[in-house]
Amino acid sequence: MVSIGPHVHDEDPVPAAVGTKSHVVQFFLGDPQGWADPKFPGGDAGALRDALAAADVRAFIHAPYRINVASTNNRIRIPSRKLLGQQLAAAASIGAQGLIVHGGHVTADADVSEGYENWAKAVARIDRPVPMLIENTAGGDQAMARGLDGVARLWDAIAGAGGPGEVGFCLDTCHAFASGEELSGIVDRVKAVTGRIDLVHCNNSRDEFGSGRDRHAGMEKGTIDPAVLADLIRAAGSPVICETPDPAADIDWLRAHIAGAS
Ligand SMILES: [Zn+2]
């Protein structure tokens, strides 16, 4: 059975998840735009862990957006690795199911192959007490995980990198569409590359196919046929998070269109 829940910004995540009758929720541990150490909603990891367990809610943690372990700039790559390790440890301390991190990019003057090598080094070195789920991104010529070609290159680079713990994949539907990937049949095409889809970020897109723009929209408010999104979720069978302006409405819509979803 597919579990569908909201991405939660400032609210307390457990009541927010209970409010949409969700058994899955996603949130940040601290400022998503910053470099600070992880912070827990309510302030205490143990209390949050207990509250999640008591409410039977599984948590996914989204890493801060600044993290870019692909970067060829030491002043970005090294703090990115450090913060990614801290976020993984913090996610584990609340019993989270996984930590989602974007694929990152290199700057225009750098060779993309160096970015993939940097990813391999990061995977080899960073301790993963919970699965680290790499998310596909929407745009940028120098991005590591834009489109399935990028994801395939990234998976080639990190295969055999070793390192402690699992690496998985988070499929964002808006990002895939914006990157120019057809969504019909995409689940099989992704699994042929990564072997797994741990989480779906189910977002419609405000922009056209292949736009490269990352602007999420509600299920019935975007340029993607919402029936295609429902088909994708059925095919993936993974937990689903709506990162949309009104996740409660979108969760209702998806539950009404996907048999057995909760
Ligand atoms: Zn996403």
Boltz pocket constraint, residues with backbone or C-beta under 6 A from the ligand:
constraints:
  - pocket:
      binder: B
      contacts: [[A, 135], [A, 136], [A, 172], [A, 201], [A, 243]]
      max_distance: 6.0
